[in-house]
Amino acid sequence: MNFFEAFILGLVQGLTEFLPISSSAHLRIVGEFLPSHVDPGATFTAITQIGTELAVLVFFAAKIGRIIKQWALALVGKVPRSDPDARLGWLVILGSIPIGILGFTLQEYIRDVFRNLWLVAGVLIVFGIILGAVDRYAAQKREMEDVTYPHGLTIGIAQALALVPGVSRSGATTTAARAFGYDRTAAAEFSFLLAVPAVLGSGLFELVNGLQEEGPGPYGWGGVATATIVSGITGFIVIKYLMRYLKHGSFMPFVIYRVALGGVIMVLLGTGALSAY
């Protein structure tokens, strides 16, 4: 049963990580409806996200390799610091700082307070409405090469909001990027690249923490490994089709889904069908 549930949770993680609907919220919610009725926990969630970030590394392998190469060459003065790929490397580093600091200092809240389902449902709705409004009225005049350092830092601060399940890391970063006028594909691509150090760092931190102290959560190491592999395969497929969709489609279907899901969770909490913790 543990492996079956871990497989389902890995599938959910892969399906939702790159959509602006919050994978951590979905793992928190889906866990309540599985036979064991348990919260997978922050450790399980963070480790399985390693799988989806590996999908990003594979999908954007050529681009990421070029960024690392040009950044390293710029660091030793062999290419100009204004090189677009070298600058993008610095932007990813800069944008990763806020979530790195807050993720480390807010561990107590991440593992407990932030997982309250009332809070999860509320931020699903609120940040969904914000995404819808921004996506509807923002311009689409900027592309990846137009990202500035102030924009990169602000988008990084938005990413840190996703420490609360329900906000959605990709949703928050995409919203911030769209507010600055970046087109949907550029906003999504920068969001994916920005997530790599933050999510891998969080996943590896929780992996070490699990090995040394707390363990991997209710599904054991076998369940964690199963979910991580499934999330990586599923996530790769989702990236492929999402990038294709965003060339012509809007974020409105995801906004509607977020608001509806948040409303349903609130009703279930209010009727006692679900417990907030």
N, C-alpha and C positions, 0 to 999 in steps of 0.2 A: 504493500500500500504506500509506503514511503517513497519508493521509486516512481510509482504512478503519479503521486501528487507532485513530486519534484519535477517530473517530466512536464506536467501541466503548467507548473509555475515557470519553468524555463521557456515554454512556448509563449506564455503571457509576457514574460520579460522581453523576449525577442520581438514580439508583435507590437509592443507599446513603447519601447525605449526611444525610438526615433520619431514617433508621432507625438504631437504636443498635447498628450493626454495623461502623462505621468505614469511611468512604469512602476515606480515604488508604491503609488497609490493602488494600482491594480493588484500588485502582489499582496498588499495589505488587505484589500477587499476580498480577492479571490480566495485567500487562505481561510477566510471565515466560512466559505461555502463548500470547501472540500471536506471529505469524511472526518478528518481529524479536527477540524474547526480551530486551527491555530494560526497565530500571526507568524509568518516565516522569520521575521526579525530583521534588524538592520544588517547583521553580519551576513546572513544568507543573501539578502538583497544586493549588498555591495559586491560580494564575491561573484554572483551570477552576472553582474554587469560587466565583469571582465570579458565574458564571452561576447557581449555585444560590441564592446570596444575593439576586440580583436577583429570583428567584422568590419569596423571602420578602417582599421589598419590595412586589411586586405583590399577593401573596395577602393580606398584612396591611396593605395600603396605607392603609385608613381608620384603623385602629388606630395605626399608626406615625405618620401625619400628626397625629392627635389628641395623641399623646404628645409629639411635637416642639413642637406649638403650645402645649400647656399647660405644658411645661417652660420654654419661652422666656418665657411670660407670668409664670410663677412667679419666674423669674430677675430680672425687673424689678418684681416686687411687685404685679402686676395680678391674680394669683390666689394663693390660699394655697399655701404649700409642701407642705401636707398633701394637696393635690389628688391623687387616685389616679393619674392619668396623669402629672402632673408628678413625683410620687415614683417612678413606674416608670421615667421617663427617667433619674433619678439612679441608680436601681438598676442599670440597664443600663450606665451609665458606670462605676459602682463595680465591677461584676462583670467588666468588660472589662480592668481594670488588670492583674490577675495575668498573663493570657496575653499582654498587650502587652509587659510587662517581660521575661518569660521567653522569649517568642518572639524578641525582639530579641537577648537575651544568649546564647541557646543555638543560634545559627545553625549553628555547626560540627557540633553533634550532630544537629540536625534534618536536615541534608543527608547525614549519613553514618551515625553510630552508631545512631540511632533507626530506621534503615531495615533493620536486620538482621532477616531473616525469622524467626530463632529468637525474638527479642524480640517481634516482631509476633504470632507464633502464641501465645506465652505470655500476653501481655496480652489477646488475644482471649478466651482461656479464663478467666483469672482475673477480669477485669472483667465478663465475661459472667455468671459465677457470682455475683459480688457484686450485679449488677443483678437477677438472678433472686431472690436471697434478700431484697433490700430490697423489691422489688415485691410479693413474696408476703406479707411480714409487716408492711409499713408501713401506717399508717392513710391514709385519704383524706378528711381533714377540712378541709384548707386549699385556698383558691382563689387566683387571681392577686392579688386585692386584699389578701391576707394576707401577701405577701412582705415580709420585714423587711430592714433593711440588713445585719445579721449573716448572715442567710440568703443574701442576694444576693451578698455577698462570698465566702462559703463555696462557693456554686455556681460563682462565677467562678474560684475556685482549682481546683475540679474540672475546669472547662473547660480550664485550662492543662495538665492531664494529657494532653489529646488531642494535644499536640505529638508524642507517641509514636504512630505509626500502629498501629492495633489497639485503642487505648483507646476511641476514638469520642467525639468532642466531644458529640454529642447523647446518647450513652449515659452519659457521665460526669456531665453536667449534670442529666440526667433522674434518674439514680441519687441524686444529692445532694438534688434537690428532693423525690423520693419519700421519702427518709430523713427529711426534715423534715415529712412528712405531707401534702404537696400531692397533689391528685388527678392522674391521668395526663394529662388534657388541659391542666391548668394547668402541670404540669411541662414538657410538650412545648412549649407556647406560649411560656413564659418562656425555654426553651432556644433556641428559634428566634430570639426577639428579642435575646437576649444574644449570639447568634452574629454578628449583622449587623455591628457595628463591628469585631469581632475578625477575622472572615473577610474582610471587604472590605478592612480595613487590611493584612492579610497578603497578600491577592491583589494589591493595588495596589503594595505594597512589592516583591513579587517581579516584578511587571510592569516597574517602573522599573529594578530590578536587572537584569532580562533585557535591557532596551533598552540599558542603559549598559555592562554588563559580560559576563555569562555567556551570554546568549542564552536562548531559550525552552525548551531541552531537545531531545530527539531528534526531535521531530515538527515543528519549525519553527513560525513564526508562523501559517501557514495551518492547521496541525493544531491548535494551541492555540485559535484562533478557532472552528474547527469543534467541538471538544470543549466549549468554553464555551457556545456556543449550544445544543448538544444537551443539555448538563447542565441548563441553565436551563429548557428546555421540559419535560424529564422530571421535574425536581425539583418544578415547580409541580403536576404531576399527583400526585406522591407525597405532597406536603403535604396536598392535598385529601382523599385517601383515608385517609391515616394519622390525621388529626384525627377523621375519621368513625369509624375503627376503634377508637381509644382511648376513645371514649365507653363502650364495653362490653367491649373486649378487653384482655388483659394483655400484658406484654412477654415472656412465656415462649417463644413461637415464636422470637423473636430470640435469646433466651438459648441455646436448643437449637442454633440455627444457628451461633452464635458458637463454642460449644464444639466442635461437629462440624468446623467449618472449621479451627479452631486445631489440632485433632487430626490432620486430614488433612495440613495443612502440615507438622506435625512429622514425620509418617511419610515424606512426600516428601523432607524435608530429611535425615532419618536414612538413607534408602535412596540418597541421592545424586541423586534425580530433580530436585531443586531446589538451588540454591546460596543460601547465606544472604545474600550480597551480589551 
